[in-house]
Amino acid sequence: MKLKIQIVVSLIAAMLLFPAVSQAAGISLGFATWYTKWEPYWAQYKKQMQPVEFGMYSFIYPIPNDNPIEIKPNCMYGPVLSFHLPANISITTRFLYGQFTANKKDYYSGIFLTLDNIGLMRRYDADIMLRYGFMDLLYLKAGFKYVHINYKVLSLSESLIEYYMAARIEKNNKYNEYAPVIGLGVSIPAIKNILSIDIDAVFQYCFAMGYVRESIITRTELTSHITVIPPFSTLKNVKKLGAEANLNVVYHVPVIPMNLSVGFRYNMYKKLQKEAENKLKYEHQYGLTAMVDYRFDFSKKAIEASNDQDLKSGKDDTGI
């Protein structure tokens, strides 16, 4: 399955990029970074209300929200490649990679006290975007996004009530997300040919696939038996609807064909399927962005080469 997906993605990229290279008026190479706070829906919990009866009286109180996965903000970074085509069209591919540390507080599940040791979370973001400028300031933005996430969790549970019982649970979690996107943007020239402000927003429909491989070892004091449950896997498909907004201030270096930009990026999804009552349906990712890119303009080189050829031809005709 994984090989088939890679082949399909490679073919799509080939169909899009090779014609672009052959007709490109220029190519930009760059480096991008995103300092981001990441709050996926599967890591968040909401407070629940617990009914309590005391004699003739009854009331409800909130159960402490003490077991979400807390993911620390960090930088994602990677290369950017753009093909600039005629008629105000450009195709941009971007790849970002980031490592996130996470932790989760101890919590009780029935009579068991559980401690989750969460390993390093690795996140890979890749996208390809087509941008078409029209009506001077406006541009259309459409493309495709892919996200891969993987991390491991080692859970240790024990019960000291009645008789001793302990369990060791190891989970290997993987998520793959595929999302087509489309939206509009505006590019405002704050200072002509030097400084511009780009604002855009896109809608996105995401198909996410979750994969968990789990193995369990338990032991009880009553029997002293060790029970080993062979590894088993569970799959979960999720559909999400969301939006992404970008604000960038772009400085066009006047001396060399280089652009420097800083901005802010916000990504939001709402999970469409029903979830457990204590799970949130929304997820958020946001933070500061920065990028630098250098443009190789083929059209100017072609014109210069053509002028040189015309000069040479003129010299030959005059006999000089």
N, C-alpha and C positions, 0 to 999 in steps of 0.2 A: 504494500500500500504506500509506504513512504517513498519507494523508488518511483512509483507511478506519479505521485504528486510532484516529485522533483523533475521528472521528465516533462510533465505538463507545464510547470512553471518555466523551465528552460526553453521550451518551444515558444511560449507566449513572449518571453523576453527576446528571443531571437527574431520573431516576427516584428516586434515593435522597434527593436534597437538597430538591427542591420539596415533596414531602409532609411532610418534616421541618420545613420553614419554616412551613408552614401550621398544624402541630400543636405547634410547639415551645413548651415552657414557658420557655425562655430560650436565649440565644445568647452564646457566649464568643468574644472576639477576643483573639489573643495573638501572641507572638513567641517563637520557639524557636531555640536554637543547640546545636551538637554539635561539640566539639573532638575530632577523631577521628584515629586511626591506622588506615590502610587498607592491607591486604595481600591483593590479589586473587590468585587461583590462577595466572593467566596471567603474573604478574610475578615469581613465585618459582621457584627451582630448588633441587634437592637435590644433595648431593655424590654423585659417582659413583666407583666403584672401578675402577681400570685395571690389568689384569694385565701384569706385566713379567717377562721371562725374562732371566736373567743366568747364562750357562754352564749348569751343571747345576741351578741353583736358579731357582725362580720364586716370585714374591710379588705382592701387589696393593697399590696405594697410592691414596689419594683424590685425585681431580682437584680443584684449588681451585675453590671455589664463588664465582667472581669476576664473574659477569655477570647477577645479578638486577637488576630495575628497583627502585630504592629511591625510594619515595614518601614525601615529608616530611609529617608531621601538619599539619593545618590545621583551621580552623573552617568548618562548614556552618551556614547560618542561613536563616530564612524565616518566613512567617506561618503561624498556626494558627487554624482556625475550627471551633467545636464547636456542635452543636445538642443541647440538653437536652430530652428528651421525657419524657412521663409514664412511670410504671412502671419507674423507675431505668434508663432507656435513654438513651444518648447516641451521637451520630455525630460523629466528629472527622476533619477533613481537614487534612493537613500537607504543606507544600512546603519543601524544603531545597535550597540551592544552595551549592556550594563549588568552589574552584579549588585544585589541588594541583600543586606542582612536583616533578619527578622527574629522576633521572639514572641513568646506567648506565656502568659502567667499560668501558674498551677491552677487546676480546677477540679471540682468534684463531679463525678458522673455516677450517680447512685451512691454506693458505699466505697467507691474507688477514688483515690487521689491520683491524678494523672499529671505527668510532666512531659511536655512536648519539646524536644530539642530539634529546632528547625535549621536545616543546613542552608548553605548559600543559595540564594535564588538567582538564577541566570535568566535574563530576558533578551530576546533578539527581535528587533523591529526592522522590517524591510517594506518598502513601498515604491511604487512607480506611479508618477503623476503626469498628466498632460495638462498644459496650460495654454489657453487660447485667448489672446487679447483682442478686444473689440471696443468700439466707441471710446477710444482714447484711454479712459481711466479704468474701465471694467475688464475683467477677465473671467473666463470659465475654467473651472478646475475639476478634473475627473481622474479616477485611477483606481488602484487596488492596493490593499494593505495586508501584510502577513505578520503575525506575532507568534513566537514560540517561547514558552516558559517551562522551566523544569527546576525542581528542588526535591529534597528528601526530608522526611520527618521521622525521628525516632521517638516513640512514645513509651514511657515507663509508667505502669500503673500498679498500685498496691492497695490492699485492704487489710486493716488491723482489727476489724470487727469480727467477732465470733472465732474465726480462724484465719490464719495468714494465707493470702492469695496474691500472686504477682503475675504480671504479664509484660511481655516485650513485643511491641508492634512496630514494624518498619514499613513505611510507605514511600513509594517512589512516584511523584506526581509530575505529570506532563500535560501541557495545554497547547493546542494549536488553534489559532484564530485567523479567519479569512473574511475580509470586508471590502466590498466595492464601495466607492465614495463618489459623490458629486456635489458641487457647490459653486458659489460665486465669490469674487473678491474685487477689491478696488485698490488701485495703486495711485497714491497722491504724491505728485512731485512737490515736495516742500521747498527744495532749492533745485532749480533746473539743472539736470545732468550731474548733480552732486549728491543730493539727499532726497530719498523718497520714503513714504510710509505705506506698507502693504498690509491690508486687513482682509482676511477671507474667512469663510465658514463653510463647512461641508456637512452633509448628512451621510451617515454610514449605517449599513446593515450587516451585522457580523454573524458568521457561522462559527461557533466555537466547539471544539471537541476536547473533552477532558479524559485523561487516562490515569488510573491509579493501580499500581501493582503493590499488593500488601502481603506480608508474612507475619505470623503470630506464634509466639512461644509462651506457654503458661505453666505455672507450678502451684500446687496447693499443699499446705501443711498437713491436711487431713490424710491424704493418700501418698504424699511425697512423689506423686507421678508428674513427669514432665510431658506436656502435650505440645506437639509441634503440628501446626496447621500449614500445609504446603502453600507456597505462593499462589495467589489468585488475583485476577484482574477485574476491574470494573470500568465501564465506559459510560460517559455521559455527554450527550449533545445539547448544546445551549444556543439559543438565538437571542441576539441583542440588537437593540436599535439605539442609535446615539448621534452625537454631533461632535465636531472638532472645530475650534476657533484658533486663529493665529494672528498675532500682531507683531510686525517686524519693522524696525527702522533700519534702512539700508543706506550705507555710505558708499558711493561710487568713487573710488580713488581716481582723481583726474589725470595723474601722471602715468599710471599703468592700468591695464585692464583687470582690475581687481575690485571685488565687492566685500565689504565688511557689514555684518548685520547682527543686531541684538534684538530680542523680543520676548514674547510670552506665548505659551501654547497651553491650551486646555482641551482635554479629551474626556467625554462623558458617554456612558452606556447605561441603558436600562434593560434589565433581564426580562424577557417576555414570558418565560415559563413560570409557573408557580413554584415557590420555594418554601422551605420550612419557616414556621412563624417567626423564629428568632433570627432569620437571615435577611439582610438588606437586598433590595433589588437593584440598587444603583452602584455604579463604580466610577471613580474619578482618577484622573492623572493630569497633573499640571506642574508648570515650573518655567524657569527662565531658559531661553535658548540663545545660542550664538553660532555664527557660521562665517567662514571665510572661503572665497572661491576665486580662482584665476581663470580668465577666459582666453581661449585661443580662437581668434576670429579668422576663419578661412576665407570669407568673402573679400576682406581687404587684401589678403595675400593674393587671391585670384586676380583682383583688379590690378594690383601692382605688377604681377607677372604678365598680365595682358598688355599693360602700358609699356613694359620693357620690351615685349615682343614687337609691339607696334613701332617703337623707336628703332629697333634693330632692322625691321622691314623698311622703314623710311630711309635709313642710312644706305641700305643696299640699293634702293631705287635711285637715289641721287648719286650714287657712286662714290660717296665720301667714305 
